[in-house]
């Protein structure tokens, strides 16, 4: 039995008959279908984003403070036995910060801002509180996290194929109502960067895409929604 449940839904559907013509096939009748599928996946990893920021009128003072904080962060990560491949740090970022008036006009120089970001992949979700304590509570920094699945690429592939099946079925159902039959595929498109990942949990919730016509299955808190859409044009016989 699969560990994830595929939820199918169909979004906007447009029927084009004899009144419309394809530029490549001027005499053809066709139907355009947009199919969207959603797969719910149980996450098995957490990715922490830790941002260390220091501000001071003296650039070297800000950098030294930032270096000291980063050293404590790395010590905390080391105490958690995180694999080196699961830790990635950015280069130092330096920014001059100025005073701003009510119209956002730049005024006098205030200080330098030194920033460094480090990401940590946590592979055991049961250790969330331990990571939270070590990574966040012991060092002054900004922290956020997101869930992910190690099966994301496979899930996206399955979701795409499900979206195509939805489009094919919907096209057949609509054509049948009009006493027409679905013919060969004329065009298949997957909108660029159309797929979305939404995390469903009690802390970190992001907005999903538009409302579905129908959804099957049961909502399970702590899942990731992988949503993929495809556009398909079928000829009508």
N, C-alpha and C positions, 0 to 999 in steps of 0.2 A: 504494500500500500504506500502511496506517495506521502511524504511528510508535509507536503503543502497542498492546498486546495485551490484549484483554479476557478475563479469566478468570471463569468462571461457577461458582457453587456454590449449593447450596440448604441452608438451615439447617433449623430445626425445622418440621415439618409436622404439622398436626392434622386428622384426618378426623372430620367430624361427620355422623352419619346421622339416621335417623328418631328416635333416642333424644334428639336435641337439637333445640331450636327457636330460631329467630331471633325476638327480641322484636317486630321489625317484620313478620315473615312467620311466624306461629306454625305454619303447616302445611308449611313449606318444609324440604326436605332440602338440606344445603349442605356444602361443604368449605372449610376455612380453610388457606391456604398462605402461608408466609413464604419469600420468595425473596431471596437476597443475591448480588450480583455484585461482582467486584473487577476494577479496571482498573489495570494497571501502567503508569506514566508515567515517562519519563526526565526528571528535573528540568532546568530551564534557568536557574534563579536560586537565589541564596543570600540569606537574610535574616539579618543579624547583629544581635544585641541586646547593646548595650554599656551596662553599668551602672557609674556612677561614684559611689562612696560615700566620704564623709569624716566623721570623728567627732572632736569636740573639746568640752571643757566650755564653750568660748566659741562662741556661735552664729555670730558674724560671722567668726571665724577658720575655722570649718568651711566656711562658705559661700565665703570667699575661696579656700580651697584647692580646693574643688570647681569654682569658676569657672576657676581656672588649669588644672586638668586637662581641663575641657571645652574650653578654648581649644586645647589641644594635640591633643585628639581631632578637633576640627573642622579643624585644620591638616592632620592626617593624611588625613582624608577628602578635603579639597581637593586634596591631592597625588595622590590616586587618580583624579581627574577624574570623580567621581560626580555625576550630575545632581541638582540641588536637589530635584526631585520624589521622588528615591529616598532622601532623608534626612528623618527625622522625630525631633524631640526632645520630651521631656515637660517639664512644669513642675517646678520644684524641689519636693522633698518634705522636710519638716522633721519630725523625731521626737525626743521626749525619751526617753532610755534610762535605765532604773533598774536597780539591783542587784536580784537575785532570790535567795531562799533555796531550799533543796531542795524546798520545797512551792510554789514559784513565787510566793511572796508578795512584793509590791513593797517594796523598801528605799529606800536613799538614791539621790538623783540621781547618775548617772555622767557623762553627756555628751549632746550633741546629735548626731544622725545626719542628715546632709544627703545626699539621693540624687537623681540625675537619670539618666534612661534615654534612649538614642538608638538608633534602628534605622536600619540601612543596607542597602539592597537592592543586591546585587552581580549584575550581569546577565551576566558572563563567568565561567563556572566555572573556566576555565583559570588565572585570576588568584587562586585561593584562597590560595596561599602568600604572594603579595604583599599581599593584604588582611590575612592573619593577622599578618604582620610589622608592617605599618603601624598597624593598629587595636589590636592586643593587646600587642605586644612593647614599644612605645615609651611606653605610658602605664599607670599602675597602675589597673586596672579589672577588673571581672568581665565575661566575654564568653561568649556561646553563639550557636549558629547553627542554622538549619533550612533544608532544601531546599524549594523550591516550583516549580510549573510555571505558566507564563503561560496554559496551556490548561485550567486547573483547572475552570472553569465548564462548558466544552464537554465535558470528560471526565466530570464528574459527571452531566451530562444523559444522555450515552450509557450510562453505567453504570446509571442508574435504569431506562432502557428495557430494558436487558438483564435486569435483575432482574425486571421484569414478564414478560418472555418466559419466564424460568426458572419463575416461579410458574405461568404458564399451562400449560406443558408438564408440569410435575410433577403439577398437578391432574388433567390428562387421563390421565396414566399411572396414577395411583392409582385414579381412578374406573374406568378400564377393567378393572383387576384385580377390581373388585367388580361388574362388569357394569352399570355406570352410565355416564351421559354427562354431561359438563360443560355446564351451561347458561349463562345470562347472568351477568354480573358483578353481585354484590349490593353489594360494598363494596371500596374501595381505600384503603389507608392507608399513609402514609410516616411512621414514627415521628419525632417532633420531634427534630431534631439527631441523627438516627441515623447519618449518614454519618461515616466516619472516614478520616483520612489517616495512613498509617504510612510512615515513612522507613526504607528498607533500605540501610544503608551500614556501613562498618567502624567508624565513630566514633559516629554518632548513631542509635541503634536504639531504637524504642519498641514497646511490646507491642501486638499486633493484637487482633482480636476472637477469638471462639471458633474451635475447629478446624473445618475444612471437611470435608464429606462427600467431595468430590473436587475436585482442582485440576488444570487443564490448563496446558500451557505450561512454560517453563523459568524458574527463578528467576534474576534478573539483579541482581547487587549494584549499588547506586547508583540504585535506582528508588524511586518513591513509589507506595504502594498506596492507591487510592481505593475505599472500600467503601461500598456503599449497599444498604439493605434495604427491602423493601416487604411489606405484608401485604394479601392479597387474599382475598375470600370469593366463591366461585362457587356458583350454584345447581346442584343435581344433578337431572337429568331421569330 
